[in-house]
Amino acid sequence: MHQQFTWETKDGLKLFAQVWEPEGEVKAVISLVHGLGEHSGRYKLLAQKFNEKGFVLLAFDQRGSGQSEGRRGHAPSYTVLLDDVEQLLDEAKKRYPGKARFIYGHSLGGNLALNYCLRRNPPLEGMIVTSPWLKLAVEPPLIQIILGEIMDKIWPSFSQENGISANSLSHDPKIVRAYMEDPLVHNRISVRLFSECYRAGHWALEHSKELNIPLLLMHGTADGVTSPKASQEFFENTDEGCTFKLWNGQFHELHNELIKDQVSNFTLNWLERFINR
C-alpha cells in the first residue's frame, strides 16, 4: 500500500511525505532521508524491495526539495534539518507503535542521519547509511571554504549550482536519464546549507567513536560525489557495532546501480539480524 501525506515543521513549512507498506505483517519501519537536490519518490523501487520482506519505508521530501515547501537547496540552519529528521522518526513511531525503527540516510541524508544519531541519541534499532557526505570526493580548496564562511554571514541564502553530475550517480543510463528529466530534481545549494553540512560532516568524523547504535555503512569505490575514504575513516573509528561494505567500482547511488539487487539483498540480510534476534 502507498500513501502520501504532509506535516508541518516547527517553523511552519509544509513537508511532503509518503509511505510504502508491505501487504502482510510489518516487521519494522525504515525512515529514509534522501540526498541533496532529489526527493523521496526516487526510492520507489527500493521501497518495493523492502516491502517484499515485510519492511515499511517512510520517506519525506526535505525542505526545499521535491514537493515540500522551502527555498530550493537552502535551510536556515543545521538544527532545523535535524528537527525535520526528528519529525520523520516521530511520524514513524506514531504510525507504527511498537515496531522496530531504523533510519536510512543517503548522501546529504547520510550526513544528517549520522549527526542526528550522534547528537540526539534516538532509541532506534539501527541505522543504514550509503555514500554519506562526510567529505566530498574532491574537497574544495581552503580559500573557497573561507570565502564561503564570509558569504554565510553576509548572504546565507545565496545559492549556486551544486555541481552534481547525473552521470556520476549510476552506471544505469535509464537512471541517469530519469534524473535529468525529473521536474522535482533541482541543482541548487545555498552558502548556508553547504557551510553547515560541510562542518557537520567533519564533526561526525571527529565524533564517530561516540556512535552507540548498530550501523550499516556502504560506499562505492568509484563515487565521484562523496568520499569513500571518509566513510572508511568513520568506520575505522567506531567499535564492532559498525558493518562497513565497499562496493568495488560503483558510483554514488548504490540503490540505483546495475548491481542494486545485490546491494538491497545485503541490506536486507543486515536488517534481518536485528529483527530475528
MOQUI-V545634 format. One line per field, one symbol per residue. burial: I if it has 16 or more other ideal C-beta (glycine too) atoms within 10 Angstrom, else O. Layout:
# MOQUI-V545634
burial->???
This chain:
# MOQUI-V545634
burial->OOOOOOOOIOOOIOIIIIIIIIOOOIIIIIIIIIIIIIIIIIIOOIIOIIIOIIIIIIIIIIIIIIIIIIOOIIIIOIOIIIIIIOIIIOIIOOIIOOOIIIIIIIIIIIIIIIIIIIIOOIOIIIIIIIIIIIIIIOOOOOOOOOOIOOIIOOOIOOIOOIOIOIOIIIIIOOIIOOIOOIOIIIIIIIIIIIIIIIOIIOIIIOOIOOIOIIIIIIIIOOIIIIIIOIIIOIIOOIOOOIIOIIIOOIIIIIIIIOIIOOIIOIIIOIIOOOOOO
